[in-house]
Amino acid sequence: PAAREMAAEYLRGKSDVWVRVNPVDSEYWEADLDAIVPSRPAGIMLPKPRHARDAVRLSERIDELEGHHAIEHGSTRIIALCTEHPEALFTLHSYVGTVPRLAGLSWGAEDLSAAIGALASKQVHGMYEGDIVQLDAFESM
C-alpha cells in the first residue's frame, strides 16, 4: 500500500511515466490500478501475461477507471512483458488486434530464464549470454 501511494504521488503532474503493476493472476493488480490510474500514468507495464486475455482483462479494468476518473478513454497505454512464462511464447499471435490500447510487446528475459531453470543469463561484465563482445572492450575495465 505504501508503494502504491508513493507511485501515485510521483505520477502527479507527469505525462511520460509508465508503471509496472503486479500480474493479473495475483491478488494485487486491481489495487495497483485503483491507486495509480487516477494520477494518469502514460501507461501500464503488464508483467507475466500468459495470453492476450490478460491484457484484455487489464484493459477492461483501465476502461472502468478512466471512465470513473474522467480520463480520456484509451489514453492509458499497455506494454505486455509477453515472454516471462515459457508457455506465453506460444500465444504471441493472440495479441494481434485484441487490445487497441496495446502499445507494444516486450521481452522478459530475466523471468523467462528463471522459469526455465537457466543458471545465469549474464556474463560477469553484465553482458547477456550470447552477446557479441569485442574482446579489447574489456581491457580498459
C-alpha positions as CSV (number, residue, x, y, z in Angstrom):
1,P,0.0,0.0,0.0
2,A,2.8,2.5,0.8
3,A,4.4,1.8,-2.6
4,R,1.1,2.5,-4.4
5,E,0.7,5.8,-2.6
6,M,4.3,6.8,-3.4
7,A,3.8,5.8,-7.1
8,A,0.6,7.8,-7.3
9,E,2.2,10.9,-5.8
10,Y,5.2,10.6,-8.1
11,L,3.0,10.4,-11.2
12,R,1.1,13.6,-10.4
13,G,1.9,16.3,-12.9
14,K,4.0,13.9,-15.1
15,S,2.9,12.7,-18.5
16,D,5.6,10.3,-19.6
17,V,5.8,7.7,-16.7
18,W,4.9,4.0,-17.1
19,V,4.1,1.9,-14.1
20,R,4.7,-1.9,-13.7
21,V,1.8,-3.4,-11.8
22,N,1.5,-6.9,-10.3
23,P,0.4,-9.7,-12.7
24,V,-3.3,-10.0,-13.3
25,D,-3.3,-13.5,-11.8
26,S,-2.2,-12.0,-8.5
27,E,-4.4,-10.5,-5.7
28,Y,-2.7,-7.1,-6.0
29,W,-3.1,-5.8,-9.6
30,E,-6.5,-4.2,-9.1
31,A,-5.4,-2.3,-6.1
32,D,-2.3,-1.2,-8.0
33,L,-4.5,0.2,-10.8
34,D,-7.0,1.8,-8.4
35,A,-4.1,3.7,-6.8
36,I,-2.3,4.8,-9.9
37,V,-4.7,5.3,-12.8
38,P,-6.2,8.5,-11.2
39,S,-2.8,10.0,-11.4
40,R,-2.8,9.4,-15.2
41,P,0.3,7.4,-16.0
42,A,1.3,7.2,-19.7
43,G,0.9,3.5,-19.5
44,I,1.0,0.2,-17.6
45,M,3.6,-2.5,-17.9
46,L,1.8,-5.8,-17.7
47,P,4.2,-8.5,-16.3
48,K,3.9,-12.2,-16.8
49,P,0.9,-12.5,-19.1
50,R,0.3,-16.0,-20.4
51,H,-2.1,-14.9,-23.2
52,A,-3.6,-11.8,-24.6
53,R,-6.6,-12.4,-22.4
54,D,-4.5,-11.0,-19.6
55,A,-4.0,-7.8,-21.5
56,V,-7.7,-7.7,-22.3
57,R,-8.6,-8.1,-18.6
58,L,-6.2,-5.3,-17.7
59,S,-7.6,-3.0,-20.5
60,E,-11.1,-3.6,-19.3
61,R,-10.3,-2.5,-15.8
62,I,-8.4,0.5,-17.1
63,D,-11.5,1.4,-19.2
64,E,-13.6,1.4,-16.0
65,L,-11.1,3.5,-14.1
66,E,-10.7,6.0,-16.9
67,G,-14.4,6.5,-17.1
68,H,-14.7,6.9,-13.3
69,H,-12.0,9.5,-13.2
70,A,-12.9,11.4,-16.3
71,I,-9.7,10.4,-18.1
72,E,-9.8,10.3,-21.9
73,H,-10.7,6.7,-23.0
74,G,-7.7,4.8,-24.3
75,S,-5.1,7.3,-23.1
76,T,-3.5,4.8,-20.7
77,R,-1.5,2.5,-22.8
78,I,-0.3,-1.0,-22.1
79,I,3.0,-2.8,-22.9
80,A,2.9,-6.5,-22.2
81,L,6.1,-8.2,-21.0
82,C,4.9,-11.2,-23.0
83,T,7.6,-13.8,-22.7
84,E,8.1,-14.1,-19.0
85,H,6.3,-17.5,-18.9
86,P,7.6,-20.2,-21.3
87,E,4.1,-21.1,-22.5
88,A,3.5,-17.5,-23.4
89,L,5.9,-17.8,-26.3
90,F,3.2,-20.0,-28.0
91,T,0.4,-17.4,-27.6
92,L,2.1,-14.3,-29.0
93,H,-0.3,-14.4,-32.0
94,S,-3.2,-13.9,-29.6
95,Y,-2.3,-10.2,-29.2
96,V,-3.0,-9.3,-32.8
97,G,-5.9,-7.0,-32.9
98,T,-7.2,-7.7,-29.4
99,V,-6.3,-4.6,-27.3
100,P,-6.5,-1.2,-29.0
101,R,-4.5,0.4,-26.1
102,L,-1.6,-2.1,-26.5
103,A,1.4,0.0,-27.4
104,G,3.8,-2.9,-27.7
105,L,5.2,-6.2,-26.6
106,S,8.4,-6.6,-24.7
107,W,10.8,-9.5,-24.0
108,G,11.1,-10.6,-20.3
109,A,14.5,-12.3,-20.4
110,E,15.2,-12.5,-16.7
111,D,11.9,-14.1,-15.6
112,L,11.9,-16.4,-18.6
113,S,15.4,-17.5,-17.7
114,A,14.3,-18.2,-14.1
115,A,11.2,-20.0,-15.3
116,I,13.1,-22.5,-17.5
117,G,15.8,-23.0,-14.8
118,A,18.7,-21.2,-16.5
119,L,21.6,-20.7,-14.1
120,A,22.6,-17.3,-15.5
121,S,21.7,-15.0,-18.3
122,K,24.5,-12.5,-17.9
123,Q,28.3,-12.7,-18.0
124,V,30.4,-11.3,-15.3
125,H,30.7,-7.9,-17.1
126,G,26.9,-7.6,-17.3
127,M,26.5,-8.6,-21.0
128,Y,23.8,-11.1,-21.7
129,E,25.0,-14.5,-22.6
130,G,25.3,-14.8,-26.4
131,D,26.1,-11.1,-26.9
132,I,28.9,-10.5,-29.4
133,V,31.7,-8.8,-27.5
134,Q,34.7,-7.1,-28.8
135,L,37.5,-8.5,-26.6
136,D,39.5,-5.3,-26.3
137,A,36.5,-3.5,-24.9
138,F,37.2,-5.1,-21.5
139,E,40.9,-4.3,-21.5
140,S,40.1,-0.8,-20.2
141,M,37.9,-2.1,-17.3
